[in-house]
Amino acid sequence: MRRTAEGHGTGDVRVPRLVGLMAVDARESARARGLSVHAPGRPDFPHAVVDHVVRQYPQPGTPVPRHSVVHVWLDFDEDEGEGGGGVRVPRAPLPPPGGPRRELEEPGAGAPVVVLSSP
C-alpha cells in the first residue's frame, strides 16, 4: 500500500458522521464508503430502521482502512431504560413554599367601576 504525505495509506477512508442518522441511513452511509457498522449490545441492529445513532467510534473524519467497523450506539437500548429522547423533568428540589393561595376575583365583581374620560 502506498503512503500519502499525511502518512495514511491510500486505501484509507474517512469515517462519515453517523450521529443523528437513523439506523438504516447510518448503515447505508458507512457501506457507501466501504465500512461496516456494528451496534454493541444490539443483536437486532441489522434490522433496526428508525432508531437514531447517538454516539459513534471512531469519530467522524478519522482515517481508517477500508472494510473497517464503525461502532454506533442508538437512542434506545434495553439496558438503558426508556430511551434517550426528550427533556427530563427534575424531581427535586421542590419549589419553595409560598406564592398565591387563591385566585383573584374577577374585575368588577363587587368593586366600583371607574370610568375615565378625556376632555
LORO-574110 format. One record per residue (C-alpha): residue number from 1; x, y, z. Coordinates in nm, 4 decimals, padded with zeros to 6 digits. Layout:
BEGIN
num / c1 / c2 / c3
NUM / X / Y / Z
...
# end
This chain:
BEGIN
num / c1 / c2 / c3
1 / 00.0000 / 00.0000 / 00.0000
2 / 00.1345 / 00.3432 / -00.0884
3 / 00.1627 / 00.6073 / 00.1787
4 / 00.0477 / 00.9651 / 00.1279
5 / 00.2203 / 01.2757 / 00.2610
6 / -00.0133 / 01.2624 / 00.5631
7 / 00.1144 / 00.9140 / 00.6450
8 / -00.2182 / 00.7460 / 00.5748
9 / -00.2395 / 00.4609 / 00.3270
10 / -00.4179 / 00.5325 / 00.0007
11 / -00.6690 / 00.2585 / 00.0920
12 / -00.7831 / 00.4596 / 00.3937
13 / -01.1265 / 00.6216 / 00.4035
14 / -01.2599 / 00.8866 / 00.6379
15 / -01.5322 / 00.7820 / 00.8813
16 / -01.8604 / 00.9594 / 00.7980
17 / -02.0659 / 01.1390 / 01.0607
18 / -02.3339 / 00.8889 / 01.1616
19 / -02.4640 / 01.0614 / 01.4765
20 / -02.8183 / 01.1842 / 01.4202
21 / -02.8897 / 00.9419 / 01.1362
22 / -03.1488 / 00.6672 / 01.1544
23 / -03.0001 / 00.3179 / 01.1762
24 / -03.0887 / 00.2334 / 00.8169
25 / -02.9241 / 00.5534 / 00.6885
26 / -02.6144 / 00.5006 / 00.9039
27 / -02.5636 / 00.1534 / 00.7588
28 / -02.6039 / 00.2848 / 00.4035
29 / -02.3703 / 00.5812 / 00.4584
30 / -02.0982 / 00.3567 / 00.6007
31 / -02.1455 / 00.0950 / 00.3273
32 / -02.1057 / 00.3634 / 00.0590
33 / -01.7542 / 00.4301 / 00.1967
34 / -01.6613 / 00.0649 / 00.2242
35 / -01.7187 / 00.0438 / 00.6008
36 / -01.9488 / -00.1699 / 00.8104
37 / -02.1438 / -00.0716 / 01.1209
38 / -02.1841 / -00.2621 / 01.4461
39 / -02.4022 / -00.1724 / 01.7464
40 / -02.2691 / -00.3373 / 02.0658
41 / -02.5473 / -00.4964 / 02.2676
42 / -02.7996 / -00.4715 / 01.9840
43 / -02.8237 / -00.8064 / 01.8056
44 / -03.1263 / -00.6671 / 01.6182
45 / -02.9214 / -00.3817 / 01.4667
46 / -02.9175 / -00.5276 / 01.1129
47 / -03.2991 / -00.4990 / 01.1194
48 / -03.3257 / -00.1669 / 01.3087
49 / -03.4685 / 00.1121 / 01.0961
50 / -03.5835 / 00.4197 / 01.2873
51 / -03.3566 / 00.4139 / 01.5946
52 / -03.1186 / 00.7106 / 01.5823
53 / -02.7424 / 00.6966 / 01.6282
54 / -02.6394 / 00.8977 / 01.9375
55 / -02.2692 / 00.8075 / 01.9553
56 / -02.0067 / 00.6551 / 01.7295
57 / -01.6485 / 00.5290 / 01.7377
58 / -01.4202 / 00.6148 / 01.5628
59 / -01.5122 / 00.9808 / 01.5455
60 / -01.6203 / 01.1403 / 01.2143
61 / -01.3301 / 01.2308 / 00.9870
62 / -01.0932 / 00.9694 / 01.1321
63 / -00.8983 / 00.7906 / 00.8562
64 / -00.9418 / 00.4114 / 00.8800
65 / -00.8635 / 00.1224 / 00.6432
66 / -01.1406 / 00.0308 / 00.4023
67 / -01.3621 / -00.2535 / 00.5381
68 / -01.3184 / -00.1324 / 00.8996
69 / -01.6023 / -00.1471 / 01.1506
70 / -01.7623 / 00.1661 / 01.2958
71 / -01.9309 / 00.1093 / 01.6321
72 / -02.2527 / 00.3009 / 01.6953
73 / -02.4881 / 00.3378 / 01.9916
74 / -02.8572 / 00.4000 / 01.9406
75 / -03.1080 / 00.6114 / 02.1327
76 / -03.2836 / 00.3115 / 02.2854
77 / -03.1233 / 00.0133 / 02.4485
78 / -03.2960 / -00.2281 / 02.6827
79 / -03.0148 / -00.1791 / 02.9369
80 / -03.0590 / 00.1996 / 02.9344
81 / -03.4207 / 00.2253 / 03.0440
82 / -03.6704 / 00.4224 / 02.8412
83 / -03.4555 / 00.5676 / 02.5658
84 / -03.2663 / 00.8890 / 02.5305
85 / -03.5016 / 01.1431 / 02.3774
86 / -03.6873 / 01.4263 / 02.5365
87 / -03.6472 / 01.6619 / 02.8266
88 / -03.6226 / 01.5150 / 03.1705
89 / -03.8143 / 01.6958 / 03.4456
90 / -03.6217 / 01.7253 / 03.7709
91 / -03.7967 / 01.5629 / 04.0655
92 / -03.6148 / 01.7565 / 04.3385
93 / -03.5765 / 02.0086 / 04.4840
94 / -03.9382 / 02.1084 / 04.5141
95 / -04.0433 / 02.4711 / 04.4560
96 / -04.0245 / 02.6898 / 04.7678
97 / -04.3437 / 02.7316 / 04.9672
98 / -04.5427 / 03.0493 / 04.9232
99 / -04.6994 / 03.2170 / 04.6266
100 / -05.0656 / 03.2918 / 04.5617
101 / -05.3026 / 03.0915 / 04.7767
102 / -05.6162 / 03.1637 / 04.5763
103 / -05.7304 / 03.3150 / 04.2532
104 / -05.8140 / 03.6835 / 04.2427
105 / -06.1744 / 03.7835 / 04.1960
106 / -06.2983 / 03.8832 / 03.8522
107 / -06.2532 / 04.2543 / 03.7866
108 / -06.5756 / 04.4358 / 03.8565
109 / -06.7217 / 04.1679 / 04.0810
110 / -06.8214 / 04.3727 / 04.3841
111 / -06.5723 / 04.6516 / 04.3089
112 / -06.6756 / 05.0008 / 04.1986
113 / -06.6273 / 05.0672 / 03.8281
114 / -06.4167 / 05.3733 / 03.7465
115 / -06.4675 / 05.5303 / 03.4070
116 / -06.2009 / 05.7589 / 03.2751
117 / -06.2849 / 06.0192 / 03.0184
118 / -06.0776 / 06.2700 / 02.8313
119 / -06.1782 / 06.6402 / 02.7955
# end
